[in-house]
Amino acid sequence: MALTGRAALIAALGSVPIGIWEPSWTGFLAVNAPLAVACACDFALAAPVRRLGLTRSGDTSARLGETADVTLTVTNPSGRPLRAHIRDAWPPSSWQPGTEVEASRHRLTVPAGERRRLTTRLRPTRRGDRHADRVTFRSYGPLGLFSRQGTHKVPWTVRVLPPFTSRKHLPAKLARLRELDGRTSVLTRGEGTEFDSLREYVPGDDTRSIDWRATARQTSVAVRTWRPERDRHILVVLDTGRTSAGRVGDAPRLDASMDAALLLAALASRAGDRVDLLAYDRGVRALVQGRTAKDLLPALVGAMATLEPELVETNARGLTATALRTAPRRSLIVLLTSLDAAPIEEGLLPVLPQLTQRHTVLLASVADPHIARMATARGNTDAIYEAAAAAQAQTERDRTAEQLRRHGVTVVDATPDDLAPALADAYLALKAAGRL
């Protein structure tokens, strides 16, 4: 391997007998003059880095877990070829752990007056905006003895979007929606408010659906069938306070709530309902309103991309007042928050009647699957204590959920993997029951 700069000079000096150069610098220079000339020429022939032309192109967004390719175009306006080692620096969360060095460092040769492209492949590990830091060039001469070094700022931003892993459940939920909407042979026997048709009574039908006038005109009992209403308003409220920062598995609770909100929004927009989003803790963090079905998901994903949990207690009164202003008419309020006893009992319950007297309220919360595993642990003293603690935590959670149900709130409590489909099922059940 070729030595460069000071290392090459020391190696050369080490090969010269002490007696030759030690008495005077004259002897040293006489012996090492060829090396000095070579180093000077090598340095002079290294292409300058300050005058390089740099532009970027490539991906501006990517879903979390996917890759984004950013291309750097290097133009060499000098009369000397550029032989460079390049470091394209980005924040550490732009790559999987341990892959930054390999992904951010490049070698490039650009002939005089020409341009070349190099691609940096990012694989972000967190949502949000990733900004390019700086590009460092180390330009070498033909001998590799000396180099010139310089740094350039070449701005570029890649927005890392929520992954929307629950979209795999969308086809099954849409099939159920088509059944409710009467587009298949299965008719809903719910209590919607749009009359569909009459049919013969079968055991199990709600007696309130019997059409007595039609029954009087025929020999069998006739019941009315209903079609779920369309063009209902749904307000999805994301609690971004401190409880949303708690990690369940490898991600904070907020990420699981976002995934559930995206599946619900995709399903509801296909059902003809209007969906808005409000993210709140002590102030409005994001607000998406009035989007068409075509533009809804891109708008939601873009708004959620930069959301991060705030380590503050959520202001339940402020959240309620903002939700009421955002949804002035009767709506379905979907509140994605925690089922922890203290925030619910001290914050939400006192102001909950303001929501329930005007709107249908559905609360969804992320449960920790580790609690369920702890509850089944046995075998030694520590495991038994863990099981007792888990049982106590689950009992408290169930008690909090029951308090909410007594106020007319529909509660969905599920693990991160199950929360999105469970929330979609709750929405379909409300729609089938005519409560929207």
C-alpha positions as CSV (number, residue, x, y, z in Angstrom):
1,M,0.0,0.0,0.0
2,A,1.4,3.4,-1.0
3,L,2.2,5.8,1.8
4,T,1.2,9.4,1.6
5,G,2.4,12.7,2.9
6,R,4.4,12.6,6.2
7,A,4.3,8.8,6.4
8,A,6.1,8.5,3.1
9,L,8.7,11.1,4.2
10,I,9.4,9.3,7.4
11,A,9.8,6.0,5.7
12,A,12.3,7.5,3.2
13,L,14.3,9.1,6.0
14,G,14.3,5.8,7.9
15,S,16.1,4.2,4.9
16,V,19.0,6.7,5.0
17,P,22.0,5.9,7.2
18,I,22.2,8.2,10.2
19,G,25.7,9.3,9.5
20,I,24.9,10.6,6.1
21,W,22.2,13.2,7.1
22,E,22.6,13.8,10.8
23,P,25.5,16.3,10.8
24,S,23.8,18.8,8.5
25,W,20.5,19.5,6.7
26,T,22.6,20.0,3.5
27,G,23.3,16.2,3.3
28,F,19.7,15.4,4.1
29,L,18.4,17.6,1.3
30,A,20.9,16.3,-1.1
31,V,19.9,12.7,-0.5
32,N,16.1,13.3,-0.4
33,A,15.9,15.9,-3.1
34,P,14.2,13.5,-5.6
35,L,11.6,12.6,-2.9
36,A,10.9,16.2,-2.2
37,V,10.5,17.0,-5.9
38,A,8.2,14.0,-6.3
39,C,6.0,15.1,-3.4
40,A,5.8,18.7,-4.7
41,C,4.9,17.5,-8.2
42,D,2.3,15.1,-6.8
43,F,0.7,17.8,-4.8
44,A,0.7,20.2,-7.8
45,L,-0.9,17.6,-10.0
46,A,-3.8,16.9,-7.6
47,A,-7.0,18.5,-8.9
48,P,-8.3,21.4,-6.8
49,V,-11.5,20.7,-4.9
50,R,-12.8,24.2,-4.2
51,R,-13.8,24.7,-7.9
52,L,-15.7,21.5,-8.3
53,G,-19.3,21.8,-9.5
54,L,-21.8,19.7,-7.5
55,T,-25.5,19.1,-7.9
56,R,-27.9,16.5,-6.5
57,S,-30.9,14.6,-7.9
58,G,-32.8,11.5,-7.0
59,D,-35.5,10.4,-4.5
60,T,-37.1,13.0,-2.2
61,S,-39.2,10.6,-0.2
62,A,-39.3,7.0,0.9
63,R,-41.3,4.9,3.2
64,L,-39.7,3.8,6.5
65,G,-37.8,0.5,5.9
66,E,-37.3,1.2,2.1
67,T,-34.3,2.7,0.3
68,A,-33.8,6.1,-1.3
69,D,-31.1,6.7,-3.9
70,V,-29.6,10.2,-4.0
71,T,-27.3,11.0,-7.0
72,L,-24.4,13.5,-6.7
73,T,-23.1,14.9,-10.0
74,V,-19.4,16.0,-9.8
75,T,-18.1,18.3,-12.5
76,N,-14.3,18.9,-12.7
77,P,-13.6,22.2,-14.4
78,S,-9.9,22.1,-13.9
79,G,-7.3,20.9,-16.4
80,R,-6.2,18.1,-14.2
81,P,-7.9,14.8,-13.6
82,L,-9.7,14.3,-10.3
83,R,-8.7,11.2,-8.3
84,A,-10.7,11.5,-5.1
85,H,-12.0,9.7,-2.0
86,I,-15.4,11.2,-1.2
87,R,-17.5,11.1,2.0
88,D,-21.2,12.0,1.5
89,A,-22.3,12.7,5.0
90,W,-26.0,12.3,6.3
91,P,-27.5,11.9,9.8
92,P,-26.7,8.5,11.4
93,S,-30.4,7.5,11.2
94,S,-30.1,7.6,7.4
95,W,-28.6,4.0,7.4
96,Q,-29.0,0.8,9.2
97,P,-26.5,0.6,12.2
98,G,-23.1,-0.5,11.0
99,T,-23.5,0.3,7.3
100,E,-22.8,4.0,7.3
101,V,-19.1,3.8,6.5
102,E,-19.7,1.5,3.5
103,A,-22.7,3.5,2.2
104,S,-21.3,7.0,2.5
105,R,-17.8,6.6,1.2
106,H,-16.9,6.5,-2.5
107,R,-14.0,6.6,-4.9
108,L,-14.2,8.6,-8.0
109,T,-12.1,9.6,-11.0
110,V,-13.2,12.5,-13.2
111,P,-11.2,13.4,-16.2
112,A,-10.4,17.1,-16.8
113,G,-13.4,19.1,-18.0
114,E,-15.8,16.2,-17.6
115,R,-18.5,15.1,-15.0
116,R,-19.3,11.9,-13.3
117,R,-22.2,10.7,-11.1
118,L,-22.1,8.7,-7.9
119,T,-25.1,7.3,-5.9
120,T,-25.5,7.2,-2.2
121,R,-28.2,4.7,-1.1
122,L,-30.0,5.6,2.1
123,R,-32.0,3.2,4.2
124,P,-33.5,5.4,7.0
125,T,-34.4,3.9,10.4
126,R,-36.6,6.8,11.6
127,R,-39.5,8.9,10.2
128,G,-39.0,12.5,9.4
129,D,-36.8,14.7,7.2
130,R,-33.2,13.6,6.5
131,H,-31.0,16.5,5.4
132,A,-27.7,16.1,3.6
133,D,-24.8,17.3,5.8
134,R,-21.6,17.9,3.7
135,V,-19.6,16.3,1.0
136,T,-15.8,16.0,1.8
137,F,-13.3,15.5,-1.1
138,R,-9.7,14.3,-0.7
139,S,-8.0,14.8,-4.1
140,Y,-4.8,12.8,-4.7
141,G,-2.0,13.3,-7.2
142,P,-0.9,10.5,-9.6
143,L,1.6,9.1,-7.1
144,G,-0.8,9.2,-4.1
145,L,1.8,10.9,-1.9
146,F,-0.1,14.1,-1.1
147,S,-3.7,15.2,-1.3
148,R,-5.9,18.3,-1.2
149,Q,-9.0,18.3,1.0
150,G,-12.1,20.4,0.9
151,T,-15.7,20.4,2.0
152,H,-18.9,21.4,0.1
153,K,-22.5,21.9,1.2
154,V,-24.9,20.4,-1.3
155,P,-28.4,20.6,0.1
156,W,-30.9,17.8,-0.3
157,T,-33.8,16.5,1.8
158,V,-35.3,13.0,1.9
159,R,-38.7,12.8,3.7
160,V,-39.1,9.4,5.4
161,L,-42.8,8.5,5.5
162,P,-44.8,6.1,7.7
163,P,-44.5,2.6,6.4
164,F,-48.3,1.8,6.4
165,T,-47.8,-1.9,7.0
166,S,-51.5,-2.4,7.8
167,R,-52.4,-1.9,4.1
168,K,-52.3,-5.7,3.7
169,H,-55.6,-5.7,5.7
170,L,-57.3,-3.3,3.3
171,P,-58.7,-5.8,0.7
172,A,-60.5,-7.9,3.4
173,K,-62.0,-4.8,5.0
174,L,-63.1,-3.4,1.7
175,A,-64.9,-6.8,1.0
176,R,-66.7,-6.4,4.3
177,L,-67.6,-2.8,3.3
178,R,-69.0,-3.9,0.0
179,E,-71.3,-6.4,1.9
180,L,-72.5,-3.5,4.2
181,D,-73.0,-1.2,1.2
182,G,-75.2,-3.7,-0.6
183,R,-72.9,-4.2,-3.6
184,T,-72.9,-8.0,-3.0
185,S,-75.6,-10.5,-2.3
186,V,-75.2,-10.2,1.5
187,L,-77.6,-7.7,2.9
188,T,-77.0,-5.9,6.2
189,R,-79.6,-6.1,8.9
190,G,-78.3,-3.1,10.8
191,E,-80.0,0.2,11.8
192,G,-78.6,2.5,9.2
193,T,-80.7,5.5,8.2
194,E,-80.8,5.0,4.4
195,F,-83.8,2.7,3.5
196,D,-82.8,-0.1,1.1
197,S,-85.7,-2.6,0.6
198,L,-88.2,-4.9,2.2
199,R,-87.8,-8.6,2.7
200,E,-89.4,-11.5,4.7
201,Y,-88.7,-11.7,8.4
202,V,-86.3,-14.4,9.6
203,P,-85.6,-15.3,13.3
204,G,-83.0,-13.0,14.8
205,D,-84.1,-9.9,13.0
206,D,-84.6,-6.8,15.1
207,T,-88.3,-6.4,15.7
208,R,-87.9,-2.6,15.4
209,S,-87.2,-3.2,11.7
210,I,-90.7,-4.7,11.0
211,D,-92.7,-2.7,8.6
212,W,-96.2,-3.1,9.9
213,R,-97.9,-1.5,6.9
214,A,-96.2,-3.8,4.4
215,T,-97.0,-6.7,6.7
216,A,-100.7,-5.9,6.7
217,R,-100.7,-6.0,2.9
218,Q,-99.2,-9.5,2.6
219,T,-99.4,-12.8,4.4
220,S,-95.8,-12.8,5.9
221,V,-94.0,-10.4,8.2
222,A,-91.9,-7.8,6.3
223,V,-88.8,-6.1,7.6
224,R,-86.9,-3.1,6.3
225,T,-83.3,-3.5,5.3
226,W,-80.9,-0.5,5.5
227,R,-77.9,0.7,3.6
228,P,-75.1,2.3,5.6
229,E,-75.0,6.1,5.2
230,R,-72.3,7.7,3.2
231,D,-70.7,11.1,3.4
232,R,-70.3,10.9,7.2
233,H,-67.6,13.0,8.9
234,I,-64.7,11.3,10.8
235,L,-62.1,13.1,12.8
236,V,-59.0,11.1,13.7
237,V,-57.3,12.6,16.7
238,L,-53.7,11.6,17.4
239,D,-52.5,12.2,21.0
240,T,-48.8,13.1,20.6
241,G,-48.2,13.7,24.3
242,R,-45.8,11.8,26.6
243,T,-47.7,8.6,26.6
244,S,-47.3,8.2,22.9
245,A,-43.5,8.1,23.3
246,G,-43.6,4.8,25.2
247,R,-42.0,2.1,23.1
248,V,-43.8,-1.2,22.5
249,G,-41.4,-3.5,20.8
250,D,-39.1,-1.6,18.4
251,A,-41.3,1.5,17.9
252,P,-43.1,4.1,19.9
253,R,-46.9,3.9,20.4
254,L,-47.4,6.8,18.2
255,D,-46.2,4.8,15.1
256,A,-48.7,2.1,15.8
257,S,-51.4,4.7,16.1
258,M,-50.4,6.3,12.8
259,D,-50.6,3.0,11.1
260,A,-54.1,2.3,12.4
261,A,-55.2,5.8,11.4
262,L,-54.0,5.3,7.8
263,L,-55.9,2.0,7.5
264,L,-59.1,3.6,8.9
265,A,-58.7,6.6,6.6
266,A,-58.2,4.4,3.5
267,L,-61.3,2.4,4.4
268,A,-63.5,5.3,5.3
269,S,-62.7,7.3,2.2
270,R,-63.6,4.2,0.1
271,A,-66.9,4.1,2.0
272,G,-67.6,7.7,0.9
273,D,-67.0,9.3,4.3
274,R,-64.9,12.4,4.8
275,V,-61.9,12.0,7.0
276,D,-59.9,14.8,8.8
277,L,-56.8,14.4,11.0
278,L,-55.8,16.3,14.2
279,A,-52.6,15.7,16.0
280,Y,-52.5,17.4,19.5
281,D,-50.7,17.5,22.8
282,R,-50.5,21.1,24.2
283,G,-51.1,22.5,20.8
284,V,-51.9,21.5,17.3
285,R,-49.1,19.5,15.7
286,A,-50.8,18.7,12.5
287,L,-54.2,19.3,10.9
288,V,-55.5,17.9,7.6
289,Q,-58.9,19.0,6.5
290,G,-61.1,19.0,3.5
291,R,-59.2,16.6,1.3
292,T,-60.7,14.5,-1.4
293,A,-60.6,10.7,-1.4
294,K,-57.8,10.8,-4.0
295,D,-55.6,13.3,-2.1
296,L,-56.4,12.1,1.5
297,L,-53.7,9.4,2.0
298,P,-50.8,11.4,0.5
299,A,-51.8,14.4,2.7
300,L,-52.1,12.2,5.9
301,V,-48.8,10.5,5.2
302,G,-47.0,13.8,4.6
303,A,-48.4,15.3,7.8
304,M,-47.5,12.3,9.9
305,A,-44.0,12.0,8.5
306,T,-42.5,14.7,10.8
307,L,-44.6,14.0,13.9
308,E,-42.7,13.1,17.0
309,P,-44.0,12.5,20.5
310,E,-43.7,15.4,22.8
311,L,-42.6,14.7,26.4
312,V,-45.4,16.8,27.9
313,E,-48.7,15.9,29.5
314,T,-51.5,16.2,26.9
315,N,-54.0,19.1,27.6
316,A,-57.3,17.2,27.5
317,R,-59.4,20.4,27.7
318,G,-57.5,22.0,24.9
319,L,-57.7,18.8,22.8
320,T,-61.5,18.6,23.4
321,A,-62.0,22.2,22.5
322,T,-60.0,21.9,19.3
323,A,-61.8,18.7,18.3
324,L,-65.2,20.4,18.8
325,R,-64.1,23.4,16.6
326,T,-62.7,21.1,13.9
327,A,-65.9,19.0,13.9
328,P,-68.8,21.4,14.5
329,R,-71.4,18.9,13.3
330,R,-72.1,15.4,14.4
331,S,-69.2,13.2,13.6
332,L,-67.3,10.1,14.6
333,I,-64.3,11.2,16.8
334,V,-61.6,8.5,16.8
335,L,-59.2,9.2,19.6
336,L,-55.9,7.4,19.4
337,T,-54.4,7.7,22.9
338,S,-53.3,5.7,26.0
339,L,-55.5,3.7,28.4
340,D,-53.3,4.5,31.3
341,A,-55.5,5.3,34.3
342,A,-54.0,8.6,35.4
343,P,-54.3,10.5,32.0
344,I,-57.8,9.2,31.5
345,E,-59.2,9.8,34.9
346,E,-57.6,13.1,35.6
347,G,-57.6,14.5,32.0
348,L,-60.1,13.0,29.6
349,L,-63.0,11.8,31.8
350,P,-63.9,15.3,33.2
351,V,-64.3,16.7,29.7
352,L,-65.6,13.6,27.9
353,P,-69.3,14.5,28.1
354,Q,-68.6,17.5,25.9
355,L,-67.6,15.1,23.1
356,T,-70.1,12.3,23.7
357,Q,-73.2,14.6,23.9
358,R,-72.6,15.8,20.3
359,H,-70.4,13.1,18.7
360,T,-69.9,9.3,18.6
361,V,-66.6,8.7,20.2
362,L,-64.3,5.7,19.6
363,L,-61.1,5.4,21.6
364,A,-58.2,3.1,20.4
365,S,-55.1,2.3,22.4
366,V,-51.9,0.3,21.9
367,A,-51.5,-2.6,24.3
368,D,-48.1,-4.0,25.2
369,P,-47.9,-7.7,24.3
370,H,-45.2,-8.2,26.9
371,I,-47.8,-7.7,29.6
372,A,-49.8,-10.7,28.3
373,R,-46.6,-12.8,28.2
374,M,-45.7,-11.8,31.8
375,A,-49.2,-12.8,33.0
376,T,-48.6,-16.4,31.9
377,A,-45.1,-16.7,33.4
378,R,-44.5,-19.4,36.0
379,G,-41.7,-21.6,37.3
380,N,-39.9,-19.5,39.9
381,T,-40.4,-16.7,42.3
382,D,-39.5,-13.9,40.0
383,A,-41.8,-15.2,37.3
384,I,-44.7,-15.4,39.7
385,Y,-44.1,-11.8,40.9
386,E,-44.0,-10.7,37.2
387,A,-47.3,-12.5,36.6
388,A,-48.9,-10.8,39.5
389,A,-47.7,-7.3,38.3
390,A,-49.0,-8.0,34.8
391,A,-52.4,-9.1,36.1
392,Q,-52.7,-6.0,38.2
393,A,-51.7,-3.8,35.3
394,Q,-54.3,-5.5,33.0
395,T,-57.0,-5.2,35.6
396,E,-56.4,-1.5,35.9
397,R,-56.5,-1.1,32.2
398,D,-59.8,-3.1,31.9
399,R,-61.3,-0.9,34.7
400,T,-60.3,2.3,32.8
401,A,-61.9,0.9,29.6
402,E,-65.1,0.0,31.4
403,Q,-65.3,3.6,32.8
404,L,-65.1,4.9,29.2
405,R,-67.8,2.5,28.0
406,R,-70.1,3.7,30.7
407,H,-69.8,7.1,29.1
408,G,-70.8,5.7,25.7
409,V,-67.3,5.4,24.3
410,T,-66.4,2.4,22.1
411,V,-63.0,1.2,23.2
412,V,-60.5,-0.8,21.1
413,D,-57.5,-2.1,23.1
414,A,-55.1,-4.2,20.9
415,T,-51.4,-4.9,20.4
416,P,-49.5,-2.9,17.7
417,D,-50.0,-5.7,15.1
418,D,-53.7,-6.0,15.8
419,L,-54.7,-2.4,16.4
420,A,-55.2,-1.3,12.8
421,P,-57.5,-4.2,11.8
422,A,-59.3,-4.0,15.2
423,L,-60.0,-0.3,14.7
424,A,-61.2,-0.9,11.1
425,D,-63.6,-3.6,12.4
426,A,-64.9,-1.2,15.1
427,Y,-65.6,1.4,12.4
428,L,-67.5,-1.2,10.2
429,A,-69.5,-2.4,13.2
430,L,-70.6,1.2,14.0
431,K,-71.5,1.7,10.3
432,A,-73.5,-1.5,10.3
433,A,-75.3,-0.5,13.4
434,G,-76.2,2.9,11.9
435,R,-74.4,4.8,14.6
436,L,-72.5,7.0,12.1
